[in-house]
Amino acid sequence: MQHIPKVDLSHFLSSDPKLKTKFVTEMGAAFEEIGFVSLKGHFLSSKLMNDLYLEIKNFFDLGLEQKKSYEIKGGGGQRGYTSFGKEHAKDKKEGDLKEFWHFGQYEESPLKKYPENITVNELPKFNELGKETYKLLEKTALHVLRAIALHLDLKEQYFDTYTSNGNSILRAIHYPPILEEPKEAVRAAAHGDINLITLLMGAQGKGLQVMTNQGKWIDAIAEPDELIINMGDMMSRLTNNKLKSTLHRVVNPPRSSWGSSRYSIPFFMHPEAEMSLNCLPNCFSDENPKKYEDTTAGSFLNQRLIELGLLKK
């Protein structure tokens, strides 16, 4: 496989059952083979994406002290700003060459389960556009999960209950210009995502790479109207690796481009903490035994945040 497979969500949303089945089949095959697809037909407009990118650039252009005033001590990086080099890949001690911002769930209920979102006082549009994008990516992700449920021979709405008020995160990432030869560090070291699925804006240029089953790194490049979607470790655990959480990375650019920033915006679709990640009954057998211990989404997330250096033990 040399390219990320392409699918169109409008086929799944179609009233034509053949198109819907085609989408489920193609996407399921891609997630089993490489764990990544490029998705057209999502709910975000090009104007919204462009406007959000502009506001994200404006935020990261703020002075360091201004940005650090939005960093929440002891918050595990779950809301607001996380400063440069603080997060590292699992089993790696060098910090990634990035800083980032997190938007989280916008809860309707007065009984709050999650931390409040942080308001950037200097940039009103930053907050408004972040919320709008979060909602539309969450909506897109829900339909992708419904297709995954059908592929796994589950009820179409299997994931709805767990994700409708899930602990999902919209992350705005800035990879600043590289000022000196990095010591063993890259913009994002090889890793698998923690969550169920990830939807990524901003993969229009080279940098993001995905490892194939043959151990080869290939570029993951989307068209301007496409999102990159990949499986996370929670989905791998749930399906006993039937759906692959594939290693991916963001490599440093050629030296001639060290002076340029890179921005990307992934949406990490998380379920509620109580969701069981115990292997689905139809994904293991005597010939294909369980590969993972039983756990919940909340316990697994907490352990991984410790491993990434965002939470203390």
SVG drawing of the C-alpha trace seen along z (x, -y; Angstrom):
<svg xmlns="http://www.w3.org/2000/svg" viewBox="-33 -41 55 64">
<polyline fill="none" stroke="black" stroke-width="0.4" points="0.0,0.0 1.5,-3.3 -1.4,-5.7 -4.0,-6.2 -7.4,-4.9 -10.1,-7.5 -13.8,-7.2 -16.8,-9.6 -19.1,-10.0 -21.9,-11.2 -22.2,-7.6 -22.9,-6.5 -25.4,-9.3 -27.1,-8.5 -30.6,-7.0 -29.1,-4.4 -28.4,-1.2 -25.9,-0.1 -23.8,-3.2 -24.0,-2.9 -22.9,0.7 -20.0,-0.3 -18.8,-2.9 -18.9,-0.4 -17.0,2.2 -14.3,-0.1 -13.7,-1.9 -13.7,1.3 -11.2,2.9 -8.9,-0.2 -9.1,-0.2 -8.2,3.5 -5.3,3.1 -3.6,-0.2 -5.9,-1.9 -6.1,-5.2 -8.5,-6.7 -8.9,-10.1 -12.5,-11.2 -14.6,-13.5 -18.1,-14.5 -17.7,-15.6 -19.6,-18.5 -16.9,-21.2 -16.8,-24.0 -13.5,-25.2 -14.3,-28.7 -14.6,-27.4 -11.4,-25.4 -9.5,-28.4 -10.9,-30.8 -10.0,-28.4 -6.4,-28.1 -6.1,-31.9 -7.2,-32.2 -4.9,-29.3 -2.0,-31.1 -3.0,-34.3 -3.0,-32.4 0.4,-30.8 1.8,-34.2 0.9,-35.6 3.8,-36.1 5.0,-33.2 3.8,-34.7 0.4,-35.3 0.1,-31.7 1.4,-30.3 -1.3,-32.2 -3.7,-29.6 -1.7,-26.6 -3.5,-24.7 -1.2,-23.3 -2.0,-19.6 -4.6,-19.4 -2.8,-16.8 -3.0,-19.1 -6.7,-18.3 -7.8,-21.9 -6.0,-25.1 -2.4,-25.5 0.5,-23.0 3.9,-24.5 6.6,-23.4 8.3,-20.1 6.2,-19.0 4.6,-15.9 6.6,-13.0 5.7,-9.7 5.2,-6.6 8.5,-4.9 10.5,-8.0 12.0,-10.6 12.7,-13.4 9.8,-15.9 8.1,-16.5 8.9,-19.7 5.4,-21.2 3.1,-23.3 -0.7,-22.8 -4.1,-23.9 -7.1,-21.7 -10.8,-22.3 -12.9,-19.8 -16.5,-18.6 -19.2,-21.3 -21.6,-19.8 -25.4,-20.6 -26.1,-19.0 -25.7,-21.1 -24.0,-18.0 -20.5,-18.6 -18.2,-15.6 -15.3,-17.4 -13.2,-20.4 -14.5,-23.7 -13.1,-25.0 -10.6,-27.9 -11.5,-31.2 -8.8,-33.1 -9.6,-36.7 -7.5,-38.3 -9.2,-36.3 -13.0,-36.0 -13.2,-34.3 -10.7,-31.6 -13.2,-30.4 -16.3,-30.6 -14.6,-28.9 -13.1,-26.2 -16.6,-25.3 -18.2,-25.2 -15.4,-23.0 -15.5,-20.7 -19.3,-20.1 -19.0,-19.4 -16.0,-17.0 -17.9,-15.2 -20.9,-14.8 -18.6,-13.5 -16.9,-11.1 -20.3,-9.7 -21.3,-8.8 -17.9,-7.1 -18.3,-5.1 -21.8,-4.0 -20.2,-2.7 -17.5,-0.9 -20.2,0.6 -21.9,2.1 -18.5,3.4 -18.1,5.2 -21.6,6.7 -22.8,4.5 -26.0,2.4 -25.4,-0.8 -25.9,-3.0 -23.6,-0.9 -21.1,-3.7 -23.7,-6.5 -24.4,-6.0 -20.7,-6.1 -19.6,-9.1 -22.6,-11.5 -21.1,-13.1 -17.7,-11.6 -14.3,-13.0 -13.3,-14.0 -10.6,-16.6 -9.9,-19.1 -6.2,-19.8 -4.6,-22.8 -0.9,-22.0 1.9,-24.4 5.2,-23.0 7.5,-26.1 10.5,-26.8 13.5,-24.6 16.3,-26.9 19.1,-24.3 19.9,-20.7 17.3,-18.6 18.9,-16.2 17.0,-12.9 13.7,-14.9 11.1,-15.2 8.0,-17.2 6.0,-14.1 7.7,-10.8 6.2,-7.5 3.0,-6.7 -0.4,-5.3 -3.3,-7.5 -5.1,-6.7 -8.7,-7.2 -11.3,-5.4 -10.8,-7.3 -8.9,-10.5 -10.1,-13.1 -7.3,-15.3 -7.4,-18.7 -4.3,-20.0 -2.6,-17.0 -2.3,-18.8 1.5,-18.9 4.3,-16.4 5.2,-15.6 2.7,-13.1 3.8,-9.5 2.1,-6.2 3.8,-2.8 2.4,0.0 2.2,3.7 5.5,4.2 7.2,1.8 7.6,-1.0 6.8,-4.7 4.5,-6.3 3.3,-9.9 -0.3,-10.6 -1.4,-13.6 -5.1,-14.7 -6.8,-17.0 -8.0,-20.4 -11.6,-19.1 -10.5,-15.9 -9.9,-14.8 -7.5,-12.1 -9.1,-9.5 -7.3,-6.8 -8.0,-4.2 -6.8,-4.7 -5.5,-2.2 -8.9,-2.0 -10.5,-0.7 -7.6,1.8 -8.2,3.1 -11.9,3.4 -11.5,5.3 -8.5,7.4 -6.4,5.7 -9.0,6.4 -9.0,2.6 -5.5,1.3 -4.1,-1.5 -1.2,-2.3 2.1,-3.9 2.4,-7.4 4.7,-10.3 5.4,-13.9 8.9,-14.1 11.1,-17.2 11.2,-19.1 14.3,-19.4 16.8,-21.9 15.8,-24.4 12.3,-24.5 13.4,-24.7 12.3,-28.3 8.7,-27.5 5.9,-26.7 3.5,-23.8 0.0,-23.7 -2.4,-20.8 -5.8,-20.2 -6.6,-16.6 -9.9,-15.7 -9.6,-12.8 -12.9,-11.0 -13.1,-9.6 -15.9,-7.7 -17.1,-8.3 -14.7,-7.0 -17.1,-4.1 -17.0,-2.5 -15.6,1.0 -12.7,1.7 -13.0,5.5 -12.6,7.3 -15.9,7.7 -17.1,11.3 -17.0,11.7 -13.4,10.5 -11.7,13.4 -11.8,17.2 -9.7,20.2 -7.6,19.7 -7.4,15.9 -7.3,15.3 -7.6,12.0 -4.4,9.8 -5.3,7.3 -6.3,7.2 -9.8,6.0 -10.0,2.3 -12.2,-0.8 -11.7,-3.9 -11.1,-6.1 -8.4,-3.8 -6.7,-3.4 -6.6,-7.1 -5.2,-7.9 -2.4,-5.4 -1.5,-6.7 -1.4,-10.4 1.2,-9.3 3.2,-7.5 3.1,-10.6 4.5,-12.8 1.3,-14.9 0.2,-13.5 2.2,-12.5 1.9,-9.0"/>
</svg>
